[in-house]
Amino acid sequence: MGRGLDCAGLVLWVGWQLGVTCYDQTGYPRSFSDNRLLLAAEDAGFCKIKTPGRGDVACLQIGGALQHLAIHTGNGLIHACERAGRVVEHRLDAHWRRSILCGFHYPGNVQ
């Protein structure tokens, strides 16, 4: 059986499909209380942006802290959903919009 992926794994997989070489860090905790995700993304060459758009990585807060990553599709978010046990797309409604803290352009995809 294949291996599953979490939200960071999905972001890396999309990057690999785009030809972006990203470091696949393993062994990180399931939740973060600091800015470790932001630092890891910047170290990997992602360009931080205030408001993500179509094709960007959206950084989402859960419980007031950055805890989740998704791919912004313009009208929705594609992410690894723990509850569903798979990758899903959700409509970008008011709930999800409020959850977005910031975003990242993929390396080499500065708009």
N, C-alpha and C positions, 0 to 999 in steps of 0.2 A: 504494500500500500504506500502511496506517496506521502510526503511530509506536508503538513499544513503550514500556513503562514499567518502571522499577525499583521497588525496595521503597518508596522515598519517594514516587514517583509514584502507586503504588497507594494509599498512605495519603491523599494529597491528593485523588485521584479519589473515594474513599469519602467524604471530607469534603465535596466538592462535591455529591455525591448527597444528602447530609444538609442541604445548604443552608449549609454553613460556607464562608466566604470565607477561603482560605489563600493565602499568597504562594508562588508556584511558583518556587523558586530553581533556577537551572540553572548548569551549569559547575562543579559541585563534583567533588572527586576520587572515585574508585571505592572507596577505603578511607579511614578516618579513624584518626588516632592520638591524637586529643584529644576534647573534649566538644562538638565543633561541632554534631553532630546534636541533642544535648540543648538547646543554646542556641537553635538555629533553631526547634525545636518550641515552646519557651517564648516566644520572640519572636512566633511565629504565634498565640499565645493558647491553646495546649494546656496542660492542667493536669497537672503531673507527679504520679504516684502510685507507691507502692512496689510494689504487686502488681496488675497489670492483670487485668481480668475480661472477660466477654463484651462485645464491642463496643468495647473499648479498643484502643489501639495498644500492642503489646508491643515493647520495645527489647531486641534480642538481641546477645549478645556472641559474637564469633568471634575466636579467638586471644587472648582476654583483654580485648578492647576492644569497645566498642559499634560494630557494623558493619552491623546489619541491622534492619529494621522489619517488623512483621507485624500483621495484624488478629487479635485474640484472639476465638475463636468459642465459648469455654466449654470445649469438648472438643478443640479444634484450633487451628491457626494458618493463616491464609490469607496467602500472601506471593508475591512475584515470585521465582521460583527460577531462578537463572542456569543451573544444570545442565540443568533441564528446558526452559529457554527460554520459559517461560510462567508464568502465575499458577497456583498449586496450593494445596491444603489438605493439611496433615499432621496426623495425630493428635497430640495433646499428650502425648507419652510422656515418660519420664524424661530423655532426651537434650534435648528441647526445653525442658522445665521448667528444667533446669539452665542453659540458655542465656539465660533471661530475666533481665535486669538490673533493669528497672523498666518503667514504662509511662506512658501519657498518656491522659486523657479527651479526647475531641474538645471544642473550644470550645463552650460552651453546653450541654454534656452532663455537667455535674458531678453525680455520683451520691452 
